[in-house]
Every structure is written in C-alpha cells, then in structure tokens.
C-alpha cells in the first residue's frame, strides 16, 4: 500500500482520537526512523518516551524472538521463569524498601493500581494531585490528571480527588484531611510542560506525607529508566515513595506497566482484588529483561546525563540567539523550550527537515530523544531547529 492509501484507511477506520502527522513510519534503527517513501528522520520523540533504547535494539529483538518460540502467553495464575526473572531485575534497581510488584500493560494501568492500592491500604478515599499533572486517561488516572479538556467530557469522574498548586507546601498541608489516602505526583511534569520542581519541594512533600501518615505515590512513567540521568527522577532529590508507577521504556517497546510498593502496602490486596489478563506476559517480560540489561550494561543512564547537559547547553545557546524562546528547562534527556507563540507550525517545519519532536501544551517544544543519542545527532537536531527558528 502507498502512503495515501494507508492514511486513508486509518482515518476512515480508526477512532479519531489522536493528533496525527501525515507520515507513515515503517522502519526504525537506533535514533532514526524512515517513512514509507524512504525519507529519514531523527526521532527525538522516542515514541513518547517508549523507545528509550532506540528502535529495534538487537538484544531486545533477539529476546523477543527467542521467547516467542518458547511461550508467548502465560496468565499470572500460573508461574513462569521469565516473569520471575523480570521481577528480580525490577526489585534490584528500585530502592530496597520497594519490593512487591504488580505487572500490567501501560502507565495509566500502573496508576490505576496505585490509586486502588492506596485506598485499600489506608481505608481512606481521598487522593491529592497537582495542577498541570498528567497521569493517564482511564477513569481513575484521569481523575488525578489536571487538564480540564481531558476531564470535562467524562464527568462525573471518580470522586474524592482534589488538585492543588505545585511548589506550594502550605497548600499541601491545608489540603490534607482525615480522609486523605495519598498524594500522587510526577517528579517532573511531562505532558504538563516539562516543569522541574522548585528547590526543596519534593523533600517537603515527602516530609509532610510522613508527618500526616499519608502515602506518597510517584508517577515515573515518563521520568523513569534513566531518562533524567538517574535510574528514577526521584533519586535526583534522594526521595523514595511508598508506591512507584513505571511504564513506557521498561517494556523495551512492548506494553508494560509496573506498580511497585512496600511489601506491607501491596500485601493489602487480596486474591482477585486487582488482576490483569495480559500482565506479566512472558514475551513482554523477556523484552523488559533485555531492556533493563541494556540500560545498565551500555551505561545509558550516564549517557543521558552527559548528553542531556550538552543538549541543554545547545538549547540555551538558541535562547540567547532568539527572543522567540522564553525558557529552556528539564533534566537529563527530558528537555523543553517554551516559545512566545504556538509551536504547531514549528513542529511541522522541523519534521519536513527530518526531525521529529513533541509538544507539551500549545507553546512548549518537548524533546525525548533515546538514551543512546550521540553529540553528532544532537548537533544535527540543533541545526534543524536553528534553521527553522531563524525563519520565524
């Protein structure tokens, strides 16, 4: 099928819920993807953070192929060696207090589990979230998400959720009541604009939660897996939550959600109270095991830190050059520039020149390159951005 035929089929037969770019991607290797016409693009989206190891990493491809020949599906009502291997790997890389895991299929599912778990353990209903937060679009995760354009069409949502301003510890203290089960937050807001918290805020949230006997849930669906230059973003502030939500890159490109908590918290779930038909699928577990191994063996967390500093410096240089750029922000290879205008046209123009990037709201360009990115590829991206911004 040609380019136009594929686009027509998807437009006619697929739910119209995605903001789409009119290119058909057919191949990827490392930080590069190709469309059906053979045009090459630098991928600084990583498929919304999923392809943190780049596309079609050979070790992940091999792990998937090997497992597919042995056993693809195995419900968690039975035991499986590849699932056991993944559980061990997850527990080894997370803070030692977090040692009980639930496996699902997405970031939203990992958040849903955390919400239910907090309510079950605490026997309290209320969840506190933050303005500009994003936690997913299923009903529980959506209730924690801030953006009203996602929330409004589906109200009434799950009750007993409240949203408070970020970087304001006094507002948090005032919001906690005798009904509060948990506070849920992203260490760095992703969809909300790539905002890094103010100095001391995360430590303050942790202290307040401990003082008030309230659980702290960290949503690291986008910030985990070395993205910020640490295995988990919370480690930049030496914070350990009670419940940690992970997804996106951990599956090596396949669907995987992970909710990990302290044993005493996760063990509050009874048999059958929270399950997933596909959670812990051997083929996904095989890909995830390979992904974690690659992350550690190839020193990609260090690369995220080093290349992230280099990339941010290059973006700061663009800010000095162009008044159009209002701010550069982010950590590691989770970066953004806020412009003084809508970013839609700029995303289209850089795409035409062979660079794929994301937005995070109407005025923010977001960059999530794979952790394997090189200085040469960063320079190529900067050159394209420079040429487009120069024409604005």
Secondary structure, 3 states (H helix, E strand, C coil): CCHHHHHHHHHHHCCCCCCCCCCCEEEEEECEEEECCCCEEEECCHHHHCCCCCECCHHHHHHHHHHHHHCCCCCCCCCCHHHHHHHHHHHHHCCCCCCEEEEECCHHHHHHHHHHHHHHHHCCCEEEEECCCCCCCCHHHHHHCCCHHHHHHHCCCCCCEEEECCCCHHHHHHHCCCCEEEEEECCEECCCCCEECCCCHHHHHHHHHHHCCCEEEEECCCCCCCCCCCCCHHHHHCCCCCEEEECHHHHCCCCCEEEEECHHHHCCCCCCCCCCCCCCCHHHHHHHHHHHHHHHHCCHHHHHHHHHHHHHHHHHHHHHHCCCEEEEEEECCEEEEEECCCCHHHHHHHHHCCEECEECCCCEEEECCCCCCCHHHHHHHHHHHHHHHCCC
